[in-house]
C-alpha cells in the first residue's frame, strides 16, 4: 500500500502522477509561520468557519464535504522554509502528524458511510529538513520516483 506521504523531486513528477486531481499548492517560502499555514490551507480548501487551530485543521480535513473533488493533493514546496519561523519545532511535527493521520482516516471510510468520500495525498518537495521531520515523527513516506 502506498504511504500517505510522498516525496517529490519536481512539479513535473507530481503532475505525471496526478494529472487530473485537485492540487492545493502550499509554498513554504510564503508560509513560514503556523498562522500563515492555517490562512493558506483555509483559503485553498475553502474551509468554512476555520478557527486557525490544530484541532480545527483536523476536523476540517476529516470533513471536506464542500469540495467536489474526490482526491485532494496537498503539495508543499520549499519545505526547508515551511513553518520555519516558529520557535517550537514540535509544531511542524504536529502538523505533519495530523496530515498523515487524516489521510489514513479517509482510507478507512466505507463507500456507504459517506457520499463524499475523499482521498488526501500529501506530497512534499524533497529536502533534508522534511525527511528529518518525517523520520522524527515516525511517518512513513515513499519517493514518487519509485512509484509505478
N, C-alpha and C positions, 0 to 999 in steps of 0.2 A: 504494500500500500504506500502511496506517495505521502510524504510528510506534509503537514500544513504549511510549513515554511520552506520557501525555495530561495536559493542564492542565484542571482543573475549577474552575468558579466556585461550585459548590454541591453539597451532597449530593443534592439533588433531581435535578440534572443527571446525576450518577453513576448513581442508581437508574433513571433513564429509559433509559440506555444498557445497563445490566447488571442488569435486574430479577430475574433468577433465579440469578445467579452468586454464588459464594462471595466475600465481600468481607472481607479482613483489614484492619481499620482501625487505623492507627498514628497516634496523636495526638501531634504534635510538642511540645505543652506538657508531656506526661508522658515524653517521650523526648528529653532534652536532651544525653545522653552516648551514646557508642558502645556502652557496656556495656548501658545501658537499651534501646537499639535491638535489640541481639542478644537480650536477655532477652525482649523483647516479640514479636519475629518468631518466635523459637523456640517461645514459648507459643502464639501464634496459629496457626501452621502445624503445631504438634505435632511439631516436628523431634526425632527420636530422636538421642541421643548428640551433641548440638551442643557444640562446643568454644569458641564465642564469639570466632571469628576471621573475617577476611575470606575466607580460604580455605575454612573450614567453611561459611560462608554460601553461597559459590559452589557448593561440592559439594552441599549440601543442596537448593538451588534447582534444580540440574540433575538432581535425582532425583525427589523428591516422590511416589514410588510408594505411600506410605502414605495419601495423600489420594485420596478417591474423585472429587472434583470435577475436571472437565476444564479449566475456566477458573478461574484464581485472580486476583482483583483485589487488588493491594496499594495501598491507599488511604491516602495521607498527608495529614493536615490540620495546620493551624498550622505550615506549613513554614518560617516565619520563626524558629521556636523549635527545629525538628528538628535534633538533634545540634549545637546552638549553643554548648554549653559546652566543646566540645573545643578545645584550644589550637591544634591543627594543622588548619586549614581544608581541607587536602587530603584528610582522612579522609572528609569528606562527599562530595567529588568521587569518591573511590574507591568508596563505597557506591553512588552513582548509576550509575557505570560498570558495576559488577558487575550491578546490577539490569537495566540496559539490555542488556548482553551476554547475560545468562541468558535474558531474554525473547526475544532474537533467536535464540539457540541452539535454543530449543524450536520455533521456526518451521521449522527445517530437519530436525527429526526426522521420518523417514518413518513412515507409519502401521504398516508391517510391522516396523519396527525396535523399536518399543516398544508393548506392550499398554497402557501407562499414559501415553500422550501427553498433554501438558498445554499450556495456553496461559497465559502470565503477562502481565498488563497492569498497568503502573504508572500510577497516577492520583495526581497531585499537586495539592493545593489551590494556587491561584494566589497568588504573592507575588513582589515584585521580587527577593528573595534567591534563590528557587528558579529563576527564569528566568536570573539571572546565573550560577548554578552550572551549569545545563544548558548554557548558551552557552559557558562556560569549558571544559567537558568535551567540547564539540562533539557533544552528544547531541541528536538530532532529536526534536522534540515537536510535538504538534498541540493546538489548543484543542478541547475537547469540543463547544463550541458551534458549531464549524464542521464537525462530522461529520454525515453524513446518517443 
